[in-house]
Amino acid sequence: MSSPTVNDKIGDAIRAIDSTRQYKLTVGDIDSIVWLDGKAPISNADIEAKIAEHDAADAQKVTDKASGRAKLQSGESLTAAETEALFG
């Protein structure tokens, strides 16, 4: 699985904030968002905060997966997050 592009992250953040929004985005530039739906723009700060939230959640999944693997190898019980990270 490849890493998401900047455009993917921006688009994911916008959809997480408001899935009805219509916009146009120039490659990798959050300042180039053109809102096409006539609604008030979502602030760059809100988009960046949602990107950071998604990045933190992704990092936690990696941590949970590594922890879960180690626990499986040592015979320890897994947390729900570790189970989800390992087995979906």
N, C-alpha and C positions, 0 to 999 in steps of 0.2 A: 504494500500500500504506500503510495507516494504522499509526501507532505502536502498539506493544502497551500495554495498560493495566497498571496496577500488579497487578491480579489475574492477568492473563496472565503477567506476569513471575514472580510468586510460584508460580503453577501450573506453569510451565515448569521453574522451579528445583526444585520438589518432585519432579516426574517425572524430572528428570535425576539426582537423588539416589537416588530409589527409585520406580520406575514402578508399584509395587504399592500404594502408600499410598492410603488413602481419608481424605478430610478435607472440612470445610466451612469456607468463608472468607467473612467479611463484607467488603464492598467496600473494597478498598485498605488493609486493616489487617492487617498480618502478625501482630499480637498477638491477633487474633480467631480464629486457626486453631483449629478443634476437630478433633482426630484421632478418626476413627470406627472404626479397625480394631484397637484394643487394643494396638498396638505402641507402643514408646517414641517420644515425639515427636521429630521432627527439630528441632534447635535453630534459633532465629531467626538466630543467627550463621552457621550452615551454609547456610541458605536465602539470606541476604543475600550471603554469599561467592559462591554459585553465580550469583546475579543479577549481581553485579559481573563475574564471569567471562564470562557471556553478553554483558553490555554491552560489555566490552573486545573480545570476538570480533566483535561487530557493528560497533564502531568501526574495527577493523582491516580489515574487509571494505570499508568506505567508503573508507578510506585506499588499500587495494589497488586499488579500482576507479578512483579518481582518478589514481593513479600509472600504472595500466595504460593509461588513456585518453591520458595525456600521452606515454607511451612509444610508443603506436601512432601518434600524430600526428607524432612525431619519427623514427619508423622504428627504434626500439630494440627489443631482445628483451624479452619479458615473463617474469616469474617465474611459477611454477605458481600461486601465490596470486592474482596479478593476473589470470591467465587464468581461474581459477575465479570470481573476483569479477565479471569482465566477461561471461563466457559460461555460467556455471553448471556 
